[in-house]
Amino acid sequence: MMKVVVLDAHTLSPLAPGEMSPDHPSWHRLGALGDLQLYERTPPIDVLERIGEAEIVLTNKVLLSRDILLKAPFLRYVGVMATGVNNVDLSAARERGIVVTNVPRYSAPSVVQTVFALLFELVGRSGETAQAVRQGAWVRCPDFSFTLGPWRELHGKTFGVIGFGEIGSAVARVALALGMRVLAFSRSRRVEFAEVEWEAFEKVLERADVVSLHCPLTSGTTGMINALTLARMKPGAYLINTGRGPLVVETDVAAALHAGRLGGFAADVLCKEPPDATNPLIGAPRSVITPHLAWSSIEARQRLMDTLVTNIEAFLSGKPINVVTP
C-alpha cells in the first residue's frame, strides 16, 4: 500500500484517522487511499526523516526545499494543503518529475466574509462597544443609548479592490450590495464586470474610501502599500489586507495610523506569523488584527479536505488535476 505522510496535520484537522467531529474534517477518506501517517507539526530538522520512503507527502506550511526533494528518492507527489505553493521548490520538483498540486478556490466565501467582518468592526466598532457593555459602560450611562465615538455607514462610499480574481470579484459583489461604488485594479484584467469601474492602482488609492487587497504576493506587489502609496490615499480612508502580509510595509501603515491619516487598518495576515510582540501594527490606533483565520471556517476546511482527496485520486488514476508543475 502506498505510504502517505502529512507533515503538518494540525493546520487542517486535529482528528486522528477514523475520528469524526462536526467541527473538523475527517481524515478517513484520505486514510483509505494508502498507509496514512499524520504528524501534527514537523520541525525542519525532522522533515526528511519523516518523509522516509513515502511516495505521497502533504504539507501546508512545512518547507520542502530543493535539498529535501532531491534526497527523497521515493517521493512522487506533493500535495500542498493550500492555494499558495511558495513553500515547495517547484524547479527541483520538476527536475525530479514530482507532481505538485494545490487546492484553489476553497476559501473564497470565508475570506469574503472576513473582509466585511473586519470592515464592519472598523466603521462600527461593534465588538469594541459590546466589550464596553460587558464592562458596565451602558449600565453606568444616564441615557438610553451611547457610543464610543462617531461611526459611519458604508452606503454611498467608494470601495477599491486591488486584485480582481475570484475573491476580489466576490468582494466587489458584496460591496455593491451594500450600496457602494466599486473601483477595481488588476494587472491581469480577466473578468468583465459591468458595475465596476476600472482604474489605475494610484487612482483607486486616491478615490476610494475603503481599499481592500486581494492580489498575489510577487516581486512586483511586495511592499506595494508603503509611505508613498499611503500618502495617495484619501485622508480617513480604511485599508484592509486579507491577501498576504508583505503586501504592506507594516512600519509605514503604523505610522499612518499614529499620524491620523488612515481612518483604520484591518488585517488577517502579517509579514511574520505568528508576529513578534514588537510588531508595530499590534496595538496601533484604529487597527483590527485577526490571526490568519479567514481561510479556516468549518466549511472551507471541508472543501479543502475533499479537494485533497480528489487531487490524490486523480493522480493515482494517471490524470492529475490542480497541477502546479508540468
C-alpha positions in Angstrom: 0.0 0.0 0.0 1.3 3.5 -0.9 2.6 5.5 2.0 1.1 8.9 2.6 2.7 11.4 5.0 1.0 14.6 6.3 3.7 16.8 7.8 1.6 19.5 9.5 -1.9 17.9 10.0 -2.9 20.4 12.7 -3.4 23.1 10.1 -6.3 21.2 8.6 -7.8 18.9 11.3 -6.7 17.8 14.8 -8.5 14.5 14.4 -6.8 11.1 14.3 -7.6 8.9 11.3 -11.1 7.5 11.6 -12.2 10.0 14.2 -15.3 12.1 13.3 -16.4 15.5 14.5 -18.9 18.2 13.2 -16.2 20.8 13.9 -13.4 19.3 11.9 -12.9 17.5 8.6 -12.1 13.8 9.0 -9.0 12.1 7.6 -10.9 8.8 6.9 -11.2 9.2 3.1 -7.5 10.0 2.8 -6.7 7.0 5.0 -8.5 4.8 2.6 -6.0 5.8 -0.2 -2.9 4.4 1.5 -0.9 3.9 4.6 -1.5 7.3 6.2 0.9 8.8 8.7 -0.2 12.1 10.4 2.3 14.4 12.1 0.8 17.3 14.0 3.8 19.5 13.3 7.2 18.8 11.8 10.3 20.9 12.6 12.7 21.4 9.7 15.3 19.0 11.2 12.8 16.1 11.0 11.3 16.7 7.6 13.5 14.3 5.6 13.3 11.5 8.2 9.5 11.7 8.3 9.1 11.6 4.6 11.2 8.5 4.6 10.0 6.1 1.8 6.7 8.0 1.3 5.5 8.4 -2.2 2.9 11.0 -1.3 3.6 13.9 1.0 1.1 16.6 2.1 2.2 19.9 3.5 0.6 23.3 4.3 3.5 25.4 5.7 6.3 22.9 6.1 9.1 23.9 3.7 10.1 21.3 1.1 13.4 22.7 -0.1 15.5 21.6 -3.1 17.8 19.6 -0.8 14.9 17.7 0.7 13.2 17.0 -2.6 16.5 15.7 -4.1 17.1 13.4 -1.1 13.6 11.8 -1.1 14.0 9.1 -3.8 10.6 7.5 -3.4 8.6 10.8 -3.5 6.3 11.0 -6.5 3.7 13.5 -5.4 3.5 16.6 -3.2 0.0 17.9 -2.3 0.0 21.4 -0.9 -2.9 21.8 1.6 -3.4 25.4 0.5 -3.5 27.6 -2.6 -0.1 29.1 -2.4 2.9 26.9 -3.2 5.8 29.1 -2.2 6.9 26.5 0.4 7.8 24.0 -2.3 10.9 24.3 -4.6 9.0 23.8 -7.8 12.1 23.7 -10.1 13.5 20.8 -8.0 10.2 19.0 -8.1 10.1 19.5 -11.9 13.6 18.1 -12.2 12.7 15.0 -10.2 9.4 14.5 -12.0 7.5 15.1 -8.8 3.9 16.2 -9.3 2.9 19.2 -7.2 -0.8 20.1 -6.7 -2.6 22.8 -4.8 -6.1 23.5 -3.7 -7.5 26.6 -5.4 -10.7 28.5 -4.6 -11.7 26.6 -1.4 -11.7 29.6 1.0 -13.2 32.3 -1.2 -16.6 32.6 0.7 -14.8 32.6 4.1 -12.3 35.3 3.1 -15.1 37.5 1.6 -17.0 37.1 4.9 -13.9 38.0 6.9 -13.2 41.2 4.8 -16.6 42.6 5.7 -16.4 41.4 9.3 -13.2 43.4 9.6 -14.6 46.4 7.8 -17.8 46.5 9.9 -15.6 46.5 13.0 -13.6 49.4 11.7 -16.5 51.6 10.8 -19.0 50.5 13.5 -16.8 49.3 16.4 -19.5 46.8 17.4 -17.1 44.3 19.0 -15.3 47.1 21.0 -18.7 48.5 22.0 -20.0 45.1 23.1 -16.9 44.7 25.3 -17.6 48.1 26.9 -21.2 47.0 27.6 -19.9 43.8 29.3 -17.7 46.0 31.4 -20.7 48.1 32.6 -20.5 51.2 30.4 -24.2 51.0 29.4 -25.3 50.3 33.0 -23.5 53.5 34.1 -24.8 55.6 31.2 -27.6 58.1 32.1 -29.0 57.9 28.5 -30.8 55.1 26.6 -28.0 55.0 24.0 -24.3 55.5 24.0 -21.4 55.1 21.5 -17.7 55.0 21.9 -17.4 57.7 19.3 -18.8 58.5 15.8 -19.4 55.6 13.5 -20.0 55.6 9.8 -22.3 53.9 7.3 -20.9 52.4 4.1 -23.8 53.1 1.7 -22.7 55.6 -0.9 -19.0 55.3 -0.2 -16.4 54.1 -2.7 -14.8 50.7 -2.3 -11.5 49.9 -4.0 -10.5 46.4 -4.9 -6.8 45.7 -5.6 -6.6 42.4 -7.4 -9.7 41.1 -9.2 -9.6 37.3 -9.1 -12.2 35.1 -7.6 -12.0 36.6 -4.2 -11.7 40.2 -5.3 -14.7 39.9 -7.6 -16.8 38.3 -4.9 -15.8 41.1 -2.5 -16.9 43.6 -5.2 -20.4 42.0 -5.4 -20.9 42.4 -1.6 -19.7 46.0 -1.7 -22.2 46.7 -4.5 -25.0 45.0 -2.5 -24.2 47.5 0.4 -24.8 50.4 -2.0 -21.1 51.2 -2.5 -19.5 52.4 -5.7 -16.7 49.9 -6.7 -13.3 50.7 -8.3 -11.0 47.9 -9.3 -7.4 47.5 -10.3 -5.9 44.3 -11.7 -2.7 43.7 -13.6 -4.4 40.8 -15.4 -7.9 42.0 -16.1 -9.6 38.8 -17.0 -13.1 39.5 -15.7 -15.7 41.8 -17.2 -17.9 43.3 -14.6 -20.4 46.0 -15.7 -21.0 47.6 -12.4 -17.3 48.0 -11.6 -15.2 51.0 -12.7 -11.6 50.0 -13.7 -8.9 52.4 -12.6 -5.1 52.6 -12.3 -3.7 51.5 -9.0 -2.9 55.1 -7.9 -6.3 56.3 -8.9 -8.0 53.6 -6.8 -6.0 54.8 -3.8 -6.8 58.4 -4.4 -10.6 57.9 -4.9 -11.6 55.0 -2.5 -12.9 55.4 1.0 -12.1 51.7 1.5 -9.2 49.8 -0.1 -9.1 46.0 0.1 -6.0 44.0 -1.0 -6.6 40.7 -3.0 -3.6 40.4 -5.2 -0.9 37.6 -5.1 2.4 38.2 -3.4 5.1 38.7 -6.1 8.2 40.7 -6.5 6.0 43.5 -8.0 3.4 43.6 -5.3 5.7 43.1 -2.2 5.5 46.4 -0.2 3.0 47.9 -2.7 1.4 49.7 0.3 4.1 51.9 1.6 4.7 55.5 2.7 4.4 56.8 -0.8 1.3 55.0 -1.8 -0.3 55.6 1.6 0.2 59.3 1.0 -2.0 59.0 -2.1 -5.0 57.6 -0.1 -7.8 59.8 0.9 -7.4 61.1 4.5 -9.5 58.9 6.8 -9.7 56.0 4.3 -9.8 52.4 5.5 -7.3 49.8 4.4 -7.9 46.0 4.6 -5.4 43.2 4.0 -6.6 39.6 3.8 -4.2 38.8 1.0 -0.6 38.4 2.1 1.2 40.2 4.9 4.1 41.5 2.9 1.8 43.4 0.5 2.2 46.2 3.1 5.1 47.8 4.8 4.0 47.4 8.4 6.0 50.3 9.8 4.6 52.7 7.2 1.0 51.6 7.9 1.5 52.0 11.7 3.0 55.5 11.1 -0.1 56.5 9.0 -2.4 55.3 11.8 -0.5 57.1 14.5 -0.5 60.3 12.3 -4.2 60.0 11.8 -4.0 59.8 8.1 -5.7 56.4 7.9 -9.2 56.0 9.3 -8.4 52.4 10.2 -6.5 49.3 9.2 -7.6 45.7 9.4 -5.6 42.6 8.5 -5.9 38.9 8.8 -2.3 38.5 7.7 1.1 39.9 8.8 4.6 39.7 7.5 5.7 37.3 10.2 3.2 34.8 11.6 3.0 34.4 14.5 4.2 38.0 14.9 6.7 39.3 17.4 5.4 41.3 20.3 7.1 44.3 18.8 5.1 44.3 15.6 4.1 47.9 15.1 0.5 47.1 14.0 -0.4 45.3 17.2 -1.8 47.9 19.4 -1.7 50.6 16.8 -4.7 53.0 17.0 -7.7 52.2 14.9 -6.4 48.8 13.9 -8.0 45.4 14.0 -5.8 42.3 13.6 -7.0 38.7 13.4 -4.7 35.7 13.4 -4.8 34.4 9.8 -8.2 32.8 10.3 -10.1 33.8 7.1 -9.3 30.5 5.4 -10.3 28.3 8.3 -14.1 28.1 8.5 -15.5 24.6 9.0 -16.9 24.7 5.5 -13.7 25.9 3.9 -11.6 23.2 5.6 -14.1 20.6 4.5 -13.8 21.8 0.9 -10.0 21.7 1.3 -10.0 18.1 2.6 -12.4 17.0 -0.2 -10.2 18.5 -2.9 -7.0 17.0 -1.3 -8.6 13.6 -1.7 -9.9 14.3 -5.2 -6.4 15.5 -6.2 -4.7 12.3 -5.0 -7.4 10.1 -6.6 -6.8 11.9 -9.9 -3.0 11.4 -9.5 -3.4 7.7 -8.8 -5.6 7.3 -11.8 -2.9 8.9 -14.0 -4.8 12.1 -14.7 -3.7 14.6 -12.1 -5.6 17.8 -11.6 -4.7 21.2 -10.0 -1.1 20.6 -11.0 1.3 23.5 -10.5 4.3 21.6 -12.1 4.1 20.1 -15.6 
